[in-house]
Amino acid sequence: MSFNKYFMFRILPQRILNQSIVCSLMKKVLLQLAFCILIFSSQPTFAELVKDDSIVGLWMTAEQEGLIKIYKNTNTIEGLVFKSVNPKDANRVDINNPDPEQRNRSLLGLVILKGFNFDGEKRWTGGEIYDPKTGMTYQASLELINENKLALRGYVGIPLFGRTENWTRKNRSFLNGPMPVGELH
């Protein structure tokens, strides 16, 4: 067999076959890579999933003293004391309120968060928080850190001079069983 025939029938087909295998493998890899990029780039981030009512629900305070029910009231977000963890606090009243006429009102059901507006990201601003322990009202902002963690920042004047607490989301199953003492029905 001459070299030309050998080259034509043995070496050339193997080179073409090897190149086509490499090309098909490269095509598969590139297609899979493009598919992965498309899938992962089209997945929304947590901040993109947050809606103006994503914050609505039951939240345990940082000190684990009570549950706050955050709800939407017309166009703003509000929150009230929903449950006291300590049964002794079931009949507690707002004794530290600066207004003497309001010192006999129950803490249970008391609106402590008012006037929060969603800013389009994962924050609610422009609101205020009432602290029944001191009777003081502070400017505040809320930020959803993740689905189950809420950062509440209370401050006077500017947010730089304030304090942040992290609250934890609780679901209704947390309240299963008989209605505990000190819970809003």
C-alpha positions in Angstrom: 0.0 0.0 0.0 1.4 3.3 -0.9 1.8 6.1 1.5 -1.0 8.2 -0.1 -3.4 5.3 0.2 -2.3 4.5 3.8 -2.7 8.2 4.7 -6.1 8.4 3.0 -7.6 5.2 4.5 -5.9 4.9 7.9 -4.4 8.2 9.3 -6.8 10.8 7.9 -10.0 9.0 9.1 -8.5 8.6 12.6 -7.6 12.3 12.7 -11.0 13.4 11.5 -12.7 11.0 14.0 -10.5 12.3 16.9 -11.2 15.9 15.9 -15.0 15.2 15.7 -14.9 13.5 19.1 -13.1 16.5 20.6 -15.5 18.9 18.9 -18.6 17.1 20.0 -17.2 16.9 23.6 -16.4 20.6 23.5 -19.9 21.4 22.2 -21.5 19.4 25.0 -19.3 21.1 27.6 -20.0 24.5 26.2 -23.8 23.8 26.0 -23.8 22.6 29.6 -21.8 25.6 30.7 -24.2 28.0 28.9 -27.2 26.2 30.4 -25.8 26.5 33.9 -25.0 30.2 33.4 -28.5 30.7 32.1 -30.2 28.9 35.0 -28.1 30.5 37.8 -28.3 34.0 36.3 -32.1 33.8 36.0 -32.5 32.7 39.7 -33.7 35.7 41.7 -31.7 36.7 44.7 -33.2 36.9 48.2 -33.5 40.7 47.9 -35.4 40.3 44.6 -37.9 37.9 46.3 -38.7 40.3 49.1 -42.1 42.0 48.7 -43.6 44.7 50.8 -45.5 42.2 52.9 -42.6 39.7 53.3 -42.1 40.9 56.8 -45.7 40.0 57.9 -45.8 37.3 60.6 -44.9 36.4 64.1 -41.5 37.5 65.4 -39.8 36.5 68.7 -38.0 39.5 70.2 -34.2 39.4 70.8 -34.6 38.9 74.5 -37.0 36.0 73.9 -39.6 37.8 76.0 -42.5 37.9 73.6 -44.0 37.5 70.2 -44.7 40.5 68.1 -47.3 40.2 65.3 -46.2 42.3 62.3 -49.0 43.1 59.9 -49.9 45.4 57.0 -52.2 48.2 57.9 -53.4 49.9 54.7 -50.1 51.2 53.2 -47.8 50.8 56.2 -46.4 48.1 58.4 -47.4 47.9 62.1 -46.6 45.5 64.9 -48.3 44.6 68.2 -47.5 42.6 71.3 -49.1 39.3 70.5 -47.9 37.0 73.3 -45.9 37.3 76.4 -43.6 34.3 77.0 -43.7 34.7 80.8 -47.2 33.9 82.1 -46.6 36.5 84.9 -46.6 39.2 82.2 -50.1 38.3 80.9 -51.8 41.1 82.8 -48.9 43.6 82.6 -49.9 47.2 81.9 -48.0 50.1 80.2 -46.9 51.6 83.6 -43.9 53.5 82.0 -46.0 55.4 79.5 -45.4 59.2 79.7 -49.1 59.8 79.4 -50.7 58.9 82.9 -54.0 58.2 81.2 -52.5 55.3 79.2 -50.6 53.6 82.1 -53.5 51.2 82.7 -53.7 49.8 79.2 -52.6 46.2 78.7 -49.3 45.5 76.9 -51.0 42.6 75.2 -52.3 43.9 71.9 -50.4 47.2 72.3 -49.2 48.5 68.9 -45.4 49.1 69.3 -44.4 49.4 65.6 -46.0 52.0 63.4 -45.6 53.8 60.1 -43.1 51.6 58.3 -42.9 51.9 54.5 -41.2 49.4 52.1 -38.2 51.0 50.3 -38.2 48.6 47.4 -35.2 46.5 48.6 -35.5 44.6 51.8 -35.9 47.5 54.2 -38.9 49.2 55.8 -38.1 52.8 56.9 -39.8 55.9 58.3 -41.4 54.1 61.2 -41.2 54.3 65.0 -41.0 51.8 67.8 -42.5 52.2 71.3 -40.5 50.6 74.1 -42.8 49.7 76.9 -39.9 49.1 79.3 -38.9 52.8 79.2 -42.0 54.5 77.9 -39.9 56.0 75.1 -40.7 56.1 71.3 -37.8 55.9 68.8 -37.4 56.3 65.1 -36.8 52.9 63.6 -36.1 50.9 60.5 -36.6 47.2 59.8 -34.4 45.0 57.5 -35.2 41.4 56.5 -31.8 39.7 56.8 -33.1 36.4 55.5 -36.5 34.7 55.5 -36.4 34.1 59.3 -34.3 37.0 60.7 -35.3 40.6 61.1 -33.0 43.4 62.1 -34.8 46.2 64.0 -32.8 49.4 64.4 -34.1 52.0 66.9 -32.5 55.4 67.1 -32.9 59.1 68.1 -32.1 61.5 65.3 -29.9 59.5 62.9 -29.5 55.7 62.6 -25.8 56.0 63.6 -26.8 56.7 67.2 -29.0 53.7 67.8 -29.2 50.0 68.7 -30.0 47.0 66.5 -31.9 43.9 67.7 -32.4 40.7 65.7 -35.8 39.1 65.9 -36.6 35.5 64.8 -39.6 34.5 62.8 -42.0 32.0 64.4 -44.8 30.2 62.6 -48.3 29.5 63.9 -47.3 25.9 64.7 -45.1 27.5 67.5 -48.4 28.2 69.2 -50.0 24.7 68.9 -51.7 23.3 71.9 -53.9 25.1 74.3 -53.8 28.9 74.1 -51.1 30.0 76.5 -51.8 32.6 79.1 -50.9 36.0 77.9 -51.7 35.5 74.2 -54.0 37.5 72.0 -56.9 35.4 70.6 
